[in-house]
Amino acid sequence: MIRAFIDGKAGTTGLQIYERLASRGDVELLTLPEEKRKDVAARKEAMNKADVVFLCLPDDAAREAAGLVENPATIVIDASTAHRTEEGWAYGFPELAPAFREKIAGSKRIANPGCYASGFLSIVYPLVAGGIVSPDYPFVCHAVSGYSGAGKKGIAEYEAEERSGLLKAPRLYALTLSHKHLPEMTKIAGLSHPPVFNPYVCDFYAGMTVSVPLFRRLLLKNWGRDEVFGHFAEYYARHRFISVTQNSEDGYLSAAKLVGTNMLEIFVGGNEEQILLSARLDNLGKGASGAAVQNMNLALKLDETLGLCQNNKDTV
């Protein structure tokens, strides 16, 4: 029996991890009574009894919590931003390359990717790794997400009975062109410079699209849309949770299509001179809790799909 403890179970990601694991017969969820939920000694004891600890906490709290784990056999999966660019932590996106999968499988410290970063890296990593673009390509990334990624305060704002009418429309943020996901987007993709990143939070609960346009004239290979599609189709052909398509829903890509799944879909569009690459995913699924469970499965040498394919939900 796998013993798992979720530190920060009351948050959105923690609750979804709990729900994904609660239905599994091979997992025992270690929990604390409400009055002990923030008790350091009680948390430390639970963590060191667990085979797997999920940290669903703010960055500083996640760093402190990671330091409480002294059992060398305990696997720590951090859903915060705190360790995504830290040496000694595996970056938890196994589909990017075999080296990522191998490091996750052999690591006791795994940093779960950010949701926007997952979409961006699924597009940009294969471009750089395949020699299709230079690491100093001037990437621009546009993204929209449901408000569940805005944290407790943001969720409460969107779900308040009396709220500002401005929340009905998409809201562009990170206006200084800084965002907490940019360091991992830049480092993991191997870029010389951070991309220009324009994220929007929108008036729907979950779901996400992340888009990166390309100019053919700036590519290292003289490839058009069809060649780029072929590259991505081959790159992800053997991966259960990523698919590649050129088809949309009547000329639209809905951010809601993959909600409730651990899937990520890459769309290749555009024309012969300008190529549009878009990733869509559930920001709470492959962008958070689903990825965390997938990483747990890999670190424990289990089938990576366990707890992630109930009722065939994870299909495109």
SVG drawing of the C-alpha trace seen along z (x, -y; Angstrom):
<svg xmlns="http://www.w3.org/2000/svg" viewBox="-25 -47 47 49">
<polyline fill="none" stroke="black" stroke-width="0.4" points="0.0,0.0 1.3,-3.4 1.1,-6.0 0.6,-9.5 0.4,-12.8 -0.9,-16.1 0.5,-19.2 -1.9,-21.9 -4.9,-19.6 -7.4,-22.4 -6.2,-24.2 -7.5,-23.7 -4.6,-21.5 -4.4,-19.6 -8.1,-18.8 -7.8,-17.5 -4.9,-15.3 -6.8,-14.0 -9.8,-13.2 -7.6,-11.4 -5.9,-9.3 -9.0,-8.6 -10.5,-6.2 -7.3,-4.1 -7.1,-0.8 -3.3,-1.0 -3.1,-4.3 -3.6,-5.1 -4.1,-8.8 -2.6,-10.1 -4.6,-13.0 -4.4,-15.2 -7.4,-16.5 -8.3,-20.1 -6.7,-21.4 -3.4,-19.8 -3.4,-20.9 -0.8,-23.7 1.0,-22.0 4.6,-21.6 5.4,-18.6 2.3,-16.7 3.0,-17.6 6.6,-16.5 5.6,-13.2 3.1,-12.5 5.5,-13.4 8.2,-11.1 5.7,-8.2 4.6,-8.7 6.0,-7.1 5.0,-10.2 4.4,-13.8 2.7,-16.4 3.4,-20.0 0.5,-22.2 1.7,-25.4 2.9,-28.9 6.6,-29.0 8.1,-29.9 6.0,-27.4 6.9,-24.7 10.6,-25.4 10.1,-25.0 8.0,-21.9 10.6,-20.2 13.1,-20.7 10.9,-18.7 11.3,-15.5 14.2,-13.6 13.2,-10.0 15.5,-9.3 12.9,-6.9 10.1,-9.6 9.4,-11.1 8.5,-14.8 6.5,-16.3 6.3,-20.0 3.4,-21.7 4.6,-25.2 7.1,-27.4 9.8,-27.0 12.0,-24.2 11.3,-24.2 14.7,-25.6 16.6,-24.2 19.5,-21.8 18.7,-18.4 15.1,-18.5 13.7,-16.6 11.4,-18.7 8.2,-16.8 7.3,-16.8 8.2,-13.3 7.1,-13.7 9.6,-16.4 12.5,-14.0 13.7,-10.6 16.1,-12.3 13.2,-14.0 11.4,-10.7 14.5,-8.9 15.3,-11.6 11.7,-11.6 11.8,-7.8 15.1,-8.0 14.4,-11.0 13.1,-11.6 12.5,-15.3 10.3,-16.3 9.1,-19.8 5.7,-19.8 5.6,-22.2 3.5,-25.3 0.3,-25.1 1.3,-27.9 4.8,-26.5 3.5,-23.0 1.7,-24.4 4.6,-26.6 7.3,-23.9 5.2,-21.3 5.5,-23.5 8.9,-25.2 11.1,-22.4 10.6,-20.2 11.4,-23.2 14.7,-24.0 15.7,-20.3 14.9,-19.5 17.1,-22.4 14.0,-24.0 14.5,-27.3 17.5,-28.9 17.6,-29.3 17.5,-33.1 14.3,-33.0 12.1,-36.0 9.3,-33.9 5.9,-35.5 3.4,-33.5 -0.3,-34.2 -2.4,-32.3 -5.9,-32.2 -6.8,-30.3 -9.8,-29.7 -9.9,-31.5 -9.2,-28.4 -5.5,-29.2 -5.8,-32.5 -5.5,-31.1 -8.0,-31.2 -8.3,-35.0 -8.9,-35.1 -11.4,-32.3 -13.4,-34.0 -13.3,-37.2 -14.8,-35.5 -17.4,-33.5 -18.6,-36.4 -22.3,-37.1 -21.6,-40.8 -18.6,-41.3 -17.2,-43.8 -18.7,-43.6 -15.2,-43.8 -14.7,-40.2 -17.1,-39.1 -14.4,-39.9 -10.9,-38.3 -8.3,-40.2 -4.7,-40.6 -2.2,-40.5 1.6,-40.3 1.7,-43.7 5.3,-44.3 6.2,-41.2 7.2,-39.3 5.5,-36.2 6.4,-33.4 6.5,-30.8 9.0,-32.6 12.2,-31.2 11.2,-27.6 9.9,-28.4 13.3,-29.9 15.6,-27.4 13.8,-24.2 13.4,-25.2 17.0,-26.2 16.3,-29.7 18.8,-32.6 16.1,-35.1 12.7,-34.9 9.7,-35.0 7.3,-37.8 4.4,-36.3 0.8,-37.7 -1.5,-35.7 -5.3,-36.3 -7.5,-35.1 -11.1,-34.5 -14.5,-34.1 -14.6,-30.3 -13.4,-27.9 -10.9,-25.6 -9.2,-25.0 -6.4,-26.7 -4.9,-27.4 -1.3,-28.5 -0.3,-29.8 3.1,-30.5 3.2,-32.0 6.2,-31.4 7.6,-33.2 8.8,-30.7 11.5,-33.1 13.1,-33.0 13.3,-29.2 16.6,-27.4 14.9,-24.8 12.8,-26.0 9.7,-24.2 6.1,-25.1 3.0,-24.2 2.9,-20.6 6.5,-19.8 6.1,-21.3 3.0,-19.2 4.9,-16.1 7.7,-16.9 5.3,-17.3 3.2,-14.2 6.4,-12.1 7.8,-13.7 4.8,-12.9 3.6,-9.7 4.4,-7.3 3.0,-9.4 -0.3,-8.5 -1.3,-12.0 -0.2,-14.2 -1.8,-14.3 -1.1,-16.5 -3.8,-17.6 -4.5,-20.1 -8.2,-19.9 -10.2,-22.4 -13.9,-22.8 -15.3,-24.7 -12.4,-27.1 -12.2,-27.5 -10.2,-26.0 -12.1,-25.9 -10.1,-26.1 -12.7,-23.9 -12.3,-20.7 -9.9,-18.8 -11.2,-19.9 -11.2,-16.9 -8.5,-15.0 -4.7,-14.7 -4.5,-15.3 -2.6,-18.0 -3.4,-18.6 -1.2,-20.5 -2.8,-22.2 -0.7,-23.1 -2.3,-25.8 -1.4,-28.9 -0.3,-29.0 2.9,-28.5 4.6,-31.7 3.2,-32.0 2.7,-29.0 0.5,-28.9 1.2,-26.3 -1.4,-26.0 -1.5,-23.7 -4.7,-23.2 -5.0,-21.4 -6.8,-21.5 -4.8,-23.9 -5.8,-21.7 -5.1,-18.4 -2.0,-18.1 -1.2,-21.6 -1.3,-20.6 -2.9,-17.6 -2.9,-15.2 0.8,-15.8 1.5,-15.4 -0.1,-11.9 1.6,-11.0 4.9,-11.9 4.1,-9.9 3.4,-6.8 6.6,-7.2 8.7,-7.7 7.2,-4.5 7.8,-2.5 4.1,-2.1 2.0,-2.4 1.9,-6.2 -1.8,-6.2 -3.0,-4.8 -5.7,-7.0 -5.7,-9.2 -7.9,-7.3 -11.1,-6.6 -14.0,-5.9 -11.8,-6.7 -12.0,-10.4 -8.5,-11.0 -9.0,-10.8 -9.0,-13.4"/>
</svg>
